[in-house]
Amino acid sequence: MQSGQFLYQRVIEVINDMISQQVLKPGEKLPSLRKLAMQLSVSIPTVKQAYYHLEGQGRIYSKEKSGYFLSDAEQNALPRRCQLPINPTEVNKQSLIEQVYEGIHAPHQAKFGIANPVTAMSDEAVLAKLMRSTLKQAGEQILQYGAMDGLMELKQQIVQRYLRMGLSVSLDDIVITNGAQEALAIALQCVTQPGDVVAIESPCYFGIIELIENLGLRALEIPVCPDDGLWLEDLAKALTQHDVKACVCSTSINNPIGSAMPENRRQSLLKMLVERDVILIEDDVNGDLHFTKHRAKPAQFHAKPGQVITCDSFSKTAAPSYRIGWMLAPGYVQRARRFKRALSCSSSLINQWVLAEYLASGAYDRHIKKLRLRLQENKQKMLCCIRRYFPEQTRISDPRGGCVVWVELEPQFDGGKLFNRAIAEGISLAPGQLFSASERFQNCIRLSYGQPWHEIHEVSLKRLGELITMMMSDESEP
Ligand SMILES: Cc1ncc(COP(=O)(O)O)c(C=O)c1O
C-alpha cells in the first residue's frame, strides 16, 4: 500500500486490477463485501466505502438483495462535446415539439419517448389509500381554493427535506406550483424581460426551450459534458461575450444526457454567475433519482438570497398527474407570488394534502429508494441492448441518475426520420433536435428506461437497431 493511501483506495486498486486482467467483466457480480473484506484483511465498512466510491463514479451498480455488479458502461463511447455557438438564438421550436409530443403520447408497445420514471415502479396503492383517507378526513374543506402559495403542511415537509440535506430554508421562500414547469415559467418571468438572453444547457429539456420561445427570450446554448454537467469553460467564455440575464441548468441530473454536476463544479458555476450578476435557475426535478449514495445538494445551498431560484416537483418521483411542484426563491418570493396568482391562483389542494401525508409517513423515501434501484437495473438493461443491437459507432451517455439515455449516431444520421419510422412500428423515442434551441443534435435520440422492463423492450430496441442500420446504409448509397 502506498503511504498516505486510505484503506478503501487499496480496495479500489484491487478491483481495478481485477477489471484490467478481465477477472471481472462488464455485467458480472463483484465479490460480496464479506468475502472481499476477508480476502484483503480489511473491515466490511472499508470495502463498502470502496464500493460506494465506485458506484458514485457509475463504474459499478447495486441490485436489491443481489449485491454489486460491474457496469456495462465501462465500454461506452460517450457523446462528443458540441461547439459553443457564436451568438444567442431566437427560438422557433414549438411546432416540432407539438408534433413529437403528440407522437410520443399515443399508445405504443415500447414507450422510449416519454421520460416518466414513476411508471418503472409506481406507488399507486399507497397513494390511492392516502387519497381515500385524506378525502374522509378533510371533508368539504378539500373542495375549496387552497392558499395561493401552497398548503402549509406540504411546505413544512419540503422544508424538512431541505433541512435533512443541510439547507436551512424559510417556509416563506417556498411557493407551491403546478409542476416544475410552472415553477420554471415563473422563475424566468421573475428575472427576465422579453428579448433577454438566457443561457441553457445543450442538450436541454425541451420544456425549457418552449418556455424561452413563449416568453420571447433568446437562448444561448452551453454544451453539456456527459459526465459533469455544463462545460464551465464554455460558460465562462459565453458570459464574457454576451449580456446573459439568467442561466437555467440542472444542477443534479441533466435531461436528456443524464450527467451529474459534482459539488465543486456547482460551487464554481455559482461563483461564476454571481460575479456577473446572472441569476441561476436550477432545475432539480431529477435530484432524488441519483444513482450515487448521496443526493446532490442544490446550488441554493451555497447561495445568498437573490442569486438562485430552485425549481422542483414530485412529477418524477411520485405522480406527474398531480401536477405539484415548487420553487424555492429567496429574494423573489413577492414577485413569484404575483405571477402565481395571475397564472393559476393556487394548486390542487387534495393533491398537495396527499403528498404532505405521503412525505410525513416516510412512504415517499421508501418508495424513491426502490425506484432508484429499479431505474439503475433498467439502465443497465437498456445500455446492454443498445450495445448489442445498434451500429458499432454508436455513442451512448452513461446516466448518473434519472431515466433517460442519450444516443449519438453518425453525423449525417437523421433522428427525425427514425422517429417517424419507429412511431409507425409502435416504438416511441424522442428525436435529438427537440433538445436544442437551434438545429443541433439531428443525429441523436433520447431513449427512456423509465418503465417496467419486459421482453418487448429488448425486441423493440433490436428493431430500432435494425432501422438505424438500414437508414445508415440507405444514406451511404450513391
Ligand atoms: C428536466 C425537467 N425539468 C422540468 C420538467 C417539468 O416537470 P413537471 O412535470 O413537474 O412540470 C421535466 C419534465 O419532464 C423535466 O424533465
The ligand as a Tripos MOL2 file, in Angstrom:
@<TRIPOS>MOLECULE
LIG
   16    16     1     0     0
SMALL
NO_CHARGES

@<TRIPOS>ATOM
      1 C1        -35.6460   18.3140  -16.6440 C.3       1 LIG1
      2 C2        -37.1020   18.5940  -16.4520 C.ar      1 LIG1
      3 N1        -37.4870   19.7490  -15.8780 N.ar      1 LIG1
      4 C3        -38.7780   20.0270  -15.6830 C.ar      1 LIG1
      5 C4        -39.7620   19.1710  -16.0580 C.ar      1 LIG1
      6 C5        -41.2020   19.5330  -15.8260 C.3       1 LIG1
      7 O1        -41.6490   18.8310  -14.7150 O.3       1 LIG1
      8 P1        -43.1780   18.8200  -14.2490 P.3       1 LIG1
      9 O2        -43.8240   17.6380  -14.8850 O.co2     1 LIG1
     10 O3        -43.1080   18.7310  -12.7690 O.co2     1 LIG1
     11 O4        -43.7940   20.0940  -14.6890 O.co2     1 LIG1
     12 C6        -39.4260   17.9660  -16.6670 C.ar      1 LIG1
     13 C7        -40.4670   17.0280  -17.1200 C.2       1 LIG1
     14 O5        -40.2740   16.1940  -17.9630 O.2       1 LIG1
     15 C8        -38.0530   17.6550  -16.8500 C.ar      1 LIG1
     16 O6        -37.6540   16.5070  -17.4200 O.3       1 LIG1
@<TRIPOS>BOND
     1     1     2 1
     2     2     3 ar
     3     2    15 ar
     4     3     4 ar
     5     4     5 ar
     6     5     6 1
     7     5    12 ar
     8     6     7 1
     9     7     8 1
    10     8     9 2
    11     8    10 1
    12     8    11 1
    13    12    13 1
    14    12    15 ar
    15    13    14 2
    16    15    16 1
@<TRIPOS>SUBSTRUCTURE
     1 LIG1         1 GROUP 0 **** ****
